[in-house]
Amino acid sequence: MSDVEIRRRVDAVWRIEGTRIVATLARVVGDVGLAEDVAQEAVAEALEQWPQSGVPRNAGAWLTAVAKRRAIDGWRRQERLDQRYEVIARDLGTVTEEEWEPVRDDVLKLVFTACHPVLGREAQVALTLRVVGGLSTEELARLFLTSVPTMQQRIVRAKKALSAARVPYEVPEPPKWRERLSGVLGVIYLIFTEGYAATAGDTWMRRDLAQEAVRLGRVLAALVPREPEVHGLLALMELQASRFAARVAADGRPVLLAAQDRRRWDRGQIARGLTALERSDALGRGRGPYALQAAIAACHAGAPDVDATDWPQIVVLYEALEQLTRNPVVTLNKIVAISMASGAGAALELLDAEVDERALAGSHLLPSVRGELLTLLGRTDEARTELERARDLTANGAQRRVLEEKIAAL
């Protein structure tokens, strides 16, 4: 097997197993930063050894065992080979490739640890997407619209802050949930959105990442059943994930909402999403940002096609969401809904009047929406310029192809 093929195999194993490997290591070594570091050392060792020895039958178990040995070596070098060494050594002696099965809730502990209040929100999100989502530093830099060195420094600082504060690897006791819940919800949703529409790479979606976020949402809803926004987030993810089968064509091309075959939407998942939204509403504390987005997704889920969608209701929901979040992307989505409810002319006027271009600098979203509206208005030359700008700004290959097709159609 060539080095290129080995690299692809290692990348594939890490995409699938990386989160659970880090979670398992964090449980054993008690330090999220150290767990991620030794996991990366194990990946480097795989790239050296597998070309000669071949890919192990259980590659995840191999990486975990090597990473644990690296942790032991590090403790030995630091003359800290104490009771932790005995514990991890016993663990190594009892785990075989056939028996290896990471504890699923370890991933949730990883999220709570990475979302500790000792870190700022951006650091929480970046670290969780790194150790839970398995995103590379380059992908994180694109997601945060920053440079790779800046993102590397942010990750290193976050790991050091957790270690310095001796943050335990655990789901906190119930009295401490509320102070950590907002960060955890935000991170889970960002993991889901990265899976739903990848910021970089050649694939339109990363379903494994989105499905892991949904799983975490279900676990969290069971842990804190009296928190309406937990159910709101779960509802939103279930409803959006129900479209996955219809979002990609047989040749891998993205299929946008208007062109999707709604018969392929997962009705069981839609039902679960609507039930979660009902649970959120039943708690009687009003709709927060996630529940409002779930209500928008429910409008789409209940419509047989785009024309039959209740666009005026969606505009109202986006207006409420905009008041809560002051998020420019929400404003963009509201304007798209207005174009469907009231026409492209009214939407374009609002776009030029309400959207602060500086807040979306470096994002393809604004020129993409403006290009769509100009296309609908027949202003072809202006539309082409905007869509070309959007194409040049996107880092996702599938999204770029969609934009190129739109440009060609003009």
C-alpha positions, 0 to 999 in steps of 0.5 A: 500500500502506497504512502498516499493510500496509507495517509487516506486510510489514516485520515478516514480512521481519524474522521470516524474514530478520532473523537472516541479515541480522544474521549477514551484517552481523556478518561484515562489520563484525566487531561483533555489537552494531553489526550489530544496530544498523545492521540496525534502522536499515535497518528504520526506513528501510524503513518510511519509504521502502517506502510510496513506493517499494514493497517491493523484490523481494529485501527482505532484500538491500535491508535488508542493503545499507542497513545496510552503508551505515549502517555506512560512514556511522558509520565516516566520522563517527567518522573511522575510514574505513580499510581496513574501509571499502575491504573493505565498499565492495568487498563492496557493489559485488559484491552484487546482489539476485539474487546475495545469499545469506547464508552459513548458518554465519554464524548459528552464528558469531553464536550462539558470539559472543553466548555468549562467556564475557565475558557472563553466562548471562542476557545470553547468552540474551537477546542471542542470542534478540534477534539470532538469534531476532529476538525483540522487546524486549517478547517478551524481557521476557515470556520473562524475566518482567521489565520492558521497560526492564530488558530494554533495558538488559540488551541494551545492556550485552551489546552494549557488553561484547562490543565492549569485550572486542573479541570476535571474530565466529567459531566458536572453535578446538576447545580453547575449545569446551568452555567455550562449549558449555554456553551455546551448547546452552542458547541453542539450546534456548531458541530452539527452545522459543520456536519450539515454544511461543511466549511471546507473540503470537497464534500457537501456534508459530513453526516458523521459529525452531524449525527454525533451532534444529534446523539449528544443532543439526545443524551443532553435532553435526557440529562436536563429534561426541564431545560426548554432550549435543550429540547429546542436544539434537539428539535432543530437538529432532528428536523434539519437532519431529516433532509440528509438523504435528499440533500445530495444527488447520486453523483455527489452534487448538492441539492438545494432545498427548492429542488429536493425530493421531499419524499426522501425526507425522513418522516420518523426523524421529522416526528421526533423533531416535532415531539422535541419542539412540543416538549420545549413549548410545554415547559412554558418559558417561551421560545429561545433561539434554538426553538425558534429555528426549530419552528422555522424548520417545522414550517418547511417539514410540513410543506409539500413543496416550496410554493406551499411553504408558509413564508410569511410565518417564517419571516415572523419567526426570523424577525423574532430570532433576529431580535434575540440574536442580532446575528447578521446571518439570521438577517440574511436568512430573513431576507431570503424568506422575504424574497419568497413572501414578498418578492426579490425587489423588496428583499434586495432593498432590505439587504442593502439597507440592513446588512452590515458587510463588515460583519460578513467580511470573508464569507460567501453568504452575502454575495451569494444571496445578493447574486440570487436576488439580482438573478431573480430581478434579471440584472444578469451582469451584476448577479454574475459579479456577485456569484463570482465573488461568492465562488471565490470566497467559499472553501467548500468544493461542493458549494463552489461547484453549485455557484459555478453552475449558477454562473454558467446558467447566466 
